[in-house]
């Protein structure tokens, strides 16, 4: 599987031809030193082969810089957006190349992260609301217990309950009638 990935990488990024040129020119240069050529031809051929090697290496570096560096820069910009909380951002999918599958997988993972984040936010909000309700109920219960323990007569008890009830329902006024 690693061999397939390497071959796909070489052909999709345009590195195959420059790399093969470097290898072949290096082989020719090695063979040239073993062949007995006369008349000063070896020097010129060696210089031409060396120039060809340099040209192929330059093309190799240029292909790496253009293909890989631009893709990595694109991934870097996208990751900055995601880090800033823009989980809906997606990377543009290249038409071909090694980075195509990586970009598809990153976009899928980001979509899943966004879905999980929204789900967790909804769950936190739901539980926060429930805790606020329980806290309000406990506060009311403690107030009722305090009033019962500290009231000396029925009028004081009812007026304190009235204040508590008024606060529970956000009323502006309340009244209690005692009928005998």
C-alpha positions as CSV (number, residue, x, y, z in Angstrom):
1,X,0.0,0.0,0.0
2,X,2.9,2.4,0.8
3,X,4.3,1.8,-2.7
4,X,0.9,2.7,-4.3
5,X,0.7,5.9,-2.2
6,X,4.3,6.9,-3.2
7,X,3.6,6.2,-6.9
8,X,0.4,8.3,-6.8
9,X,2.3,11.0,-5.0
10,X,5.0,11.1,-7.7
11,X,2.7,11.1,-10.6
12,X,0.1,13.5,-9.2
13,X,2.6,16.2,-8.1
14,X,4.6,16.2,-11.3
15,X,7.7,14.9,-9.5
16,X,8.1,11.7,-11.5
17,X,9.8,13.1,-14.6
18,X,12.3,15.3,-12.9
19,X,13.2,12.5,-10.4
20,X,13.7,10.0,-13.2
21,X,15.8,12.6,-15.2
22,X,18.1,13.0,-12.2
23,X,18.5,9.2,-11.8
24,X,19.1,8.6,-15.5
25,X,21.5,11.5,-15.9
26,X,23.4,10.3,-12.9
27,X,23.7,6.8,-14.3
28,X,24.9,8.1,-17.6
29,X,27.5,10.3,-15.9
30,X,28.7,7.2,-13.9
31,X,28.9,5.1,-17.1
32,X,30.7,7.9,-18.9
33,X,33.6,7.8,-16.4
34,X,34.0,4.1,-17.0
35,X,34.1,4.3,-20.8
36,X,37.4,5.2,-22.4
37,X,36.6,8.1,-24.7
38,X,39.3,10.1,-26.4
39,X,39.6,13.5,-27.9
40,X,38.3,15.5,-24.9
41,X,34.7,14.4,-25.4
42,X,34.4,13.3,-21.8
43,X,34.7,16.8,-20.3
44,X,32.0,18.3,-22.5
45,X,29.6,15.3,-22.1
46,X,30.2,15.4,-18.3
47,X,29.4,19.1,-18.2
48,X,26.3,18.6,-20.2
49,X,25.2,15.7,-18.0
50,X,25.9,17.7,-14.9
51,X,23.9,20.6,-16.3
52,X,21.0,18.3,-17.0
53,X,21.2,16.9,-13.5
54,X,21.1,20.5,-12.1
55,X,18.1,21.4,-14.3
56,X,16.2,18.2,-13.3
57,X,16.9,18.9,-9.6
58,X,15.7,22.5,-10.1
59,X,12.5,21.2,-11.7
60,X,12.1,18.8,-8.8
61,X,12.5,21.5,-6.2
62,X,10.1,23.8,-8.1
63,X,7.5,21.0,-8.4
64,X,7.7,20.3,-4.7
65,X,7.5,23.9,-3.8
66,X,4.5,24.6,-6.1
67,X,2.5,21.5,-5.4
68,X,3.2,20.6,-1.8
69,X,3.7,24.1,-0.3
70,X,0.5,25.5,-1.8
71,X,-1.5,22.6,-0.5
72,X,0.1,22.9,3.0
73,X,-0.6,26.6,3.0
74,X,-4.2,26.0,2.2
75,X,-4.5,23.5,5.0
76,X,-2.8,26.0,7.4
77,X,-5.3,28.7,6.5
78,X,-8.2,26.4,6.9
79,X,-7.0,25.2,10.3
80,X,-6.6,28.8,11.5
81,X,-10.3,29.4,10.6
82,X,-11.4,26.2,12.4
83,X,-9.3,27.2,15.4
84,X,-11.1,30.6,15.5
85,X,-14.4,28.7,15.8
86,X,-15.5,28.8,12.2
87,X,-16.4,25.1,12.0
88,X,-18.5,25.6,8.9
89,X,-15.5,26.5,6.8
90,X,-14.5,23.8,4.3
91,X,-11.4,23.4,2.2
92,X,-11.7,23.4,-1.5
93,X,-11.2,19.9,-2.8
94,X,-8.4,19.6,-5.4
95,X,-9.3,17.9,-8.7
96,X,-6.4,15.5,-8.4
97,X,-3.4,14.7,-6.3
98,X,-2.4,13.2,-3.1
99,X,-3.9,15.9,-1.0
100,X,-7.4,15.3,-2.5
101,X,-8.1,12.4,-0.1
102,X,-6.6,14.3,2.8
103,X,-8.8,17.3,2.2
104,X,-11.9,15.2,1.9
105,X,-11.1,13.5,5.2
106,X,-10.4,16.8,6.9
107,X,-13.7,18.3,5.7
108,X,-15.5,15.2,6.9
109,X,-13.8,15.5,10.3
110,X,-14.6,19.2,10.6
111,X,-18.3,18.5,9.7
112,X,-18.4,15.8,12.4
113,X,-16.7,18.2,14.9
114,X,-19.3,20.9,14.1
115,X,-22.2,18.5,14.6
116,X,-20.8,17.3,17.9
117,X,-20.1,20.9,19.1
118,X,-23.7,22.0,18.3
119,X,-25.1,18.8,20.0
120,X,-23.0,19.4,23.1
121,X,-24.0,23.1,23.2
122,X,-27.7,22.0,23.1
123,X,-27.1,19.5,25.9
124,X,-25.3,22.0,28.1
125,X,-28.1,24.6,27.6
126,X,-30.7,22.0,28.4
127,X,-29.0,20.9,31.6
128,X,-28.2,24.5,32.6
129,X,-31.9,25.3,32.3
130,X,-32.8,22.3,34.4
131,X,-30.3,23.2,37.0
132,X,-31.6,26.8,37.2
133,X,-35.1,25.5,37.7
134,X,-33.9,23.1,40.5
135,X,-31.9,25.9,42.1
136,X,-35.0,28.2,42.1
137,X,-37.1,25.4,43.6
138,X,-34.5,24.7,46.3
139,X,-34.3,28.4,47.1
140,X,-38.1,28.6,47.5
141,X,-38.0,25.5,49.7
142,X,-35.3,27.0,52.0
143,X,-37.3,30.2,52.2
144,X,-40.4,28.3,53.2
145,X,-38.5,26.3,55.8
146,X,-37.0,29.5,57.2
147,X,-40.4,31.2,57.4
148,X,-42.0,28.2,59.2
149,X,-39.1,28.0,61.7
150,X,-39.1,31.8,62.5
151,X,-42.7,32.8,62.4
152,X,-44.5,33.4,65.7
153,X,-48.1,33.6,64.6
154,X,-50.4,32.9,61.6
155,X,-50.4,36.5,60.3
156,X,-46.6,36.6,60.1
157,X,-46.5,33.2,58.5
158,X,-49.0,34.1,55.8
159,X,-47.4,37.5,55.0
160,X,-44.0,35.8,54.6
161,X,-45.5,33.1,52.4
162,X,-47.2,35.9,50.4
163,X,-43.8,37.5,49.8
164,X,-42.3,34.2,48.7
165,X,-45.2,33.4,46.4
166,X,-45.1,36.9,44.9
167,X,-41.4,36.4,44.1
168,X,-42.0,32.9,42.6
169,X,-44.5,34.2,40.0
170,X,-43.0,37.6,39.5
171,X,-46.1,39.4,40.7
172,X,-46.2,43.1,41.5
173,X,-48.8,42.7,44.2
174,X,-50.4,40.0,46.2
175,X,-53.2,39.7,48.8
176,X,-54.3,37.0,51.3
177,X,-57.8,36.9,52.8
178,X,-58.4,34.9,55.9
179,X,-62.0,33.7,56.3
180,X,-63.2,32.3,59.6
